[in-house]
Amino acid sequence: MINLFEYQNKIEIQASFEGLEGFLDEIWNSREKNSFYSENGNDKIESQRFLQFIHKSDELKSNKYVGVIHYEGSKINLLPKIFFDSEKAYSTNEVNQIQNHILWWLSYCRKIKLPNYQASLGSAKSDFFEVLIYLFSKYTRELLNSTIYQQYEEVNRELSFIKGRLNTSEYINENLNKGKWHRLNCTYDAFVFDNEFNRIIKYVTTLLFNVTSNQDNKKNLREILFILDEVSDERATAEQCSRISFNPMFGEFETVRDYCQLFLTNCISFDYKTDLKLFAFLLPMEYVFEDFIFGFIEKELEKVTAKAQRSDTYLDEGKAFNLKPDLWLKTDHKSLIADTKYKIVYSDEKDPKKGISQNDLYQMLAYAVRFEVDEIILFYPNTIKQSQEEETELTIKDALADGKEISIRAFQLPIINRELLESDLEAKTDLSELFESTKQYLKNKIEKILVPTMYISH
């Protein structure tokens, strides 16, 4: 098992990694247009951005993605940089606990809805990816055992009576001309089991069954395939998932759809050099952090209304430069803009800027001017090496607005549970229980930042 932290440590390129760079190039070039990998103008870049292959020194380094790569029997864990400590050798237990943090962050993200119960996170065989398969397979198997999903789809069939509409030209050409006048070529809507969504579930289940090594996962996935035996085998895409909606009667299937979309967007597994030995599940940590903070505020802070990425304002009058702040926040007393920055700050005590980039401040100033707000907040993650969360406040005077003051405040948010990293994994553990204390601490921290009046009397 190899552990690489974003932009941090390096390892020597092993002989068994021959062909890995080509595999990752294939992944990059086969990514879907609506995937995370195609954001930020990456569409024209042809070489992969998951790992850095430093051929001059024969070394391998991680980029901005977290997840897992299975290659020729080796497993490469790509881990968040905020957990990196150069003086530390990470045990399997610690890596699993780091991956539990990622799962907790994902549980608040909008792109995926994890089920409320999350057992077996402490299984010794579990890694980040196997746990996700377990959550999907257990939830989907139990749901399909109690509810069969059917939907109306347009069907073309030959019947002995008219149903729906008669396809006149087909009936004349294919039936009357061939002596089958008694068979009517009809198109009608039918409530069918072999529908698009069930075909997506079957495709994703087959994909996961071929790559999981966990026997519990294989058992659950095998049962799903048995239930869907009469459903056609067809390749599916994440774009198909995004188009599917459900009526309230089948609302529980939204979770299954979100899982399928997550796997189809971020998993790549195909016959490469005639043998299926390659698999990757990768997420861009910048997006995960941004989406986690938004989801957390929206779900846990009742006194704050959050809107994500307003895109109705431009920097220039010609509307060429669109401004998209991460969060537009509103409390009973004020509106303000918040931006998430997945960067390590406050790591150098001698740095007067505390690691906060000048470009970030320029960006925040543009937000303040164009959105007509006088308070901007920057959210950064805390790190494993810092014992307490830091904060900074800057005041900028706008000379063009009669010296109006703009306050820019930067905060580190406590999204790491240090005690958990030092604890042994426990079987049958609920994810929400593991992070209950972290949730309360983070909630109090953000409330104190955004709604300080709640704390004045304390």
Buried (B, 14 or more C-beta within 10 A) or exposed (E): EBBBBBEBBBBEBEEEBEBBBEBBBBBBEEBBEBBBBBEEEEEEEEEBBBBBBEEEEEBBBBBBBBBBBBBBEBBBBBBBBBBBEEEEEBEEBBBBBBBBBBBBBBBBBEBBBBBEEBBBBBBEEBBBBBBBBBBBBBBBBBBBEEEEBBBEEEBEEBEEEEBBEEBEEBBEEBBEEEEEEEBBBBBBEBEBEBBBBBBBBBBBBBBBBEBBEBEBBBEBBEBBBEBBEEBEEEEBBBBBBBEBEBEEEBEBBEBBBBBBBBBBBBBBBEEBEEEEBBBBBBBBBBBBBBBBBBBBBBEBBEEBBBEBEBEEBEBEEEEEEEBEBBBBBBBEEEBBBBBBBBBBBBEEEEEEEBBBEEEBBEBBBBBBBBBEBBBBBBBBBBBBBBEEBBBBEBEBEBEEEEEEEBBBBBBBBBBBBEEBBEEEBEEEBEBBEBBEEBBEBBBEBBBEBBBEEEEEEE
